[in-house]
Amino acid sequence: MNTVDEGRALLVPRLLIFTTLTLLGVTADLVSKQIIFDQLGLPGQSDPLWIIEGIFGIQTAVNPGAVFGMGAGKGLIFAGFSIFALLGICLWMVRFQGYLSKWLTWTLGLISGGILGNLYDRLGFWWSDYLPLEWKSGVRDWILFRLEGVPLFDPWPNFNIADTLLVIGAGMLFYQSLVLENRDKK
């Protein structure tokens, strides 16, 4: 079997891994948001539920912007970027053969799950008419983390599983670009 045939043989199993990671990620994100918001209510309706007192807990929040709340009210623009990114990832996986790398398959699967989780919120699928209009394209967050007295971490903005998947995926891409690609070139 030549290299081209070996690459083609990887396509279906790697796309299955990619799709599974994407679906697991978006499901974990959306289910956790639903459960937490059902249990604790909307932002401001309950006190934080501390798991590690003053450091790590659960508290509902709605982010009407993007990273650290920047771009508040521009949720539909961010939704457009998300759709563009998903199309780029699909192109990268299939047309540009990202599936040939197991690392990249996992990375892009995690990122796609994170994008879809937040895209669902940005498109307003969770929003109801009784909620403030500024929340319509906002992202539901619930993970609370802070290190009292430490700049940037006091408080750290609330986040969710989708955000976590995006950060892990970005870190994996960074690692690939600095370490794995250089190693492969040698």
HELIX and SHEET records of a PDB file:
HELIX    1   1 THR A    3  LEU A   40  1                                  38    
HELIX    2   2 VAL A   67  GLY A   69  5                                   3    
HELIX    3   3 GLY A   75  VAL A   94  1                                  20    
HELIX    4   4 GLY A   98  LEU A  100  5                                   3    
HELIX    5   5 LYS A  102  ARG A  122  1                                  21    
HELIX    6   6 LEU A  133  TRP A  135  5                                   3    
HELIX    7   7 ILE A  161  TYR A  175  1                                  15    
HELIX    8   8 GLN A  176  LEU A  180  3                                   5    
HELIX    9   9 GLU A  181  LYS A  185  1                                   5    
SHEET    1   A 4 LEU A  49  ILE A  52  0                                        
SHEET    2   A 4 PHE A  56  ASN A  63 -1                                        
SHEET    3   A 4 VAL A 139  PHE A 145 -1                                        
SHEET    4   A 4 TRP A 156  PHE A 159 -1                                        
END                                                                             
